[in-house]
Every structure is written in structure tokens, then in C-alpha cells.
Amino acid sequence: MPRRKKVENLSLEEMLMKTEQEIKTTEAELKELRLKAKELRKKIEDKQKDEIFSALLASGKTVEEVMTYLRK
């Protein structure tokens, strides 16, 4: 089985190719992390909406009454 070249033995072209591959990998990871963050933000927002709606129902007030109160 051939041995893998050490970094110092790589040619400039090979180093460039390796660096470009690392960039692609990192960009893909960044894209996944951004998507995960977006999904988490959505879940937080949905949870907050549910909490507000539950509080509205528990208050016994109508939507109109709550909206009037919030506009004050």
C-alpha cells in the first residue's frame, strides 16, 4: 500500500488542490450549519407562538380584546 505524501513533500499544485478541497468541505459544513441554525430559529419562533396562543386561551379574553390592549 503506497504511503501518503507528507505536506512538506507536496508540490505547489498539489497543495493548491488540497486547499481548494478543504475550502469546498468547509463551505459545505457552513451551509449545513446555517440550515441547522435556520431550523432552530423556526422551532423557537413556533414555540413562542404556541406559548402566546396558550396564554391567550387561558386568559379567557378574545383576540380583539388582547389586540386592543396591546395597541395602548
N, C-alpha and C positions, 0 to 999 in steps of 0.2 A: 504494500500500500504506500503510495507516494506521500512524502511529508508535505505539510502545508508550509508555504513560504512565510518567513518572518516579515514583519512590517518593514524592517530596515532593508530587506533584500528585494522589495518590490520596486518595479520601475515607476517612473512618474505617471505613466499612463495607467498602470495597474492601481496605483494609489488614487488616482482620479476616479477610476471606475468604482473602487471600493467606497470612496467618499460619496459619490453620487448615489450608490445603492443605499448607504446609510441615510442619506437625505430622504430618499423615497420611503424607506422604512419608517423614519421619524415622522414624515408627513402623514403617512397612513395612521400611525398611532395617534397623532394630534387630531386627525379627523375623527377617529373613534372616540377620543376623549371629549371633543366638542359635542358630538352627538349624545354621549352619555350625560354631559352637563345639561344639554337642552332637555333631555328626557326627565332629568331630575327636577329642573325648574318647573316643568309642566306638572309633574306629580305634586310638587309643593303648592303650586297655584291651585290645582284641583282640590287638594286637601283643605286649603284655606277657604275656597268657595263652599265646600261641604260644611265646614265649621260655621261659616256665616249663615248659610241656609238653615242649619240645625238651630242656631241661636234665634233666628227669625221665627221658626216654627215654635220653639219653646217659649218665646215672648208672648205669643198669642196676638201679636199685632199683625195688621195687614201690610202688604208690601207698600201700599200708598202711605200708610202711617209712618213707616220706617223711612221712606224716601222724603217725606215732609220733614221729619226730624233731622235727617242728615243735611238737608238744604239750609237749615237755620244757621 
